[in-house]
């Protein structure tokens, strides 16, 4: 699911964030692939915690944001996630 993060409470500077529930833990990553700027929301997650961009095949580790394979040359930005009961707080 893509949500929006508002850095410094400035809605005009919103950044799309991909929120992933993988094996019961919540991760928040940059929602666009650094290769071509397309959404990772349509990508698929492997059993070992990698997300593959559906558009050009770049692969990233959802735990660290590190690029594993594909045409992307940069890692994904990773956001801090705090789970407090049913509430999830995402921050830089």
Buried (B, 14 or more C-beta within 10 A) or exposed (E): EEBEBEEEEEEEEEBBBBBBEBEEEBBBBBBBBBBEEBBBBEBEBEEEBBBBBBBEBBBBBBBBBEBBEBBBEEBBBBBEBEEEEEEBEBEE
